[in-house]
Amino acid sequence: MLGGNDVIHYWFFIDIIKTNHYTCRSMEGDQKTRPARAVLLAFAAALFIKLFLVDLMITQGRSMLPALEPGSVLVVNKAAYGIRVPGIGVYLFRWSPPRKGDLVVFYTPLGERAVKRCSDVDGDRTFFALGDNDLESFDSRSYGSIPLDRILGKVIAVK
């Protein structure tokens, strides 16, 4: 037969079981949503990196021979010269202009992406971009200097 003390222990034990049961059930729900949250967080981080920090591009054409072969993979640092608003093409913050000799990726006046070597910087408005292969390069000799807001970034690695 249960005494007074035994009844208190019994009810205390039932409370612990109920608490753990509900806790375990809520943890099961959390474990079900954890992978979805991880995938969502990974997607958001990858999107942020692609839009604002680093991008991969593949070269086409022969305008940068011998430095860049057609089909070379470029790693472009989009934050090398500042933080640019994707789609609008305006820098929110700009901390440095391109330097002479930098390989830069930019939009040409025709709206195509191009990679050229920066040969001259004129203040913070424009620079002059030239291809290494003079005979086959469509560059600033054809369309003039490039506004800094059209620069996508600086090439930091080539493979």
Sequence and secondary structure as in RCSB ss.txt:
>XXXX:A:sequence
MLGGNDVIHYWFFIDIIKTNHYTCRSMEGDQKTRPARAVLLAFAAALFIKLFLVDLMITQGRSMLPALEPGSVLV
VNKAAYGIRVPGIGVYLFRWSPPRKGDLVVFYTPLGERAVKRCSDVDGDRTFFALGDNDLESFDSRSYGSIPLDR
ILGKVIAVK
>XXXX:A:secstr
   HHHHHHHHHHHHHHHHHHHHHHHHHHHHHHHHHHHHHHHHHHHHHIIIIIEEEEE  SSTTTTTS TT EEE
EETTSSEEEETTTTEEEEE     TT EEEEE TTS EEEEEEEEEETTTEEEEE S GGG  SHHHH  EEGGG
EEEEEEEE 
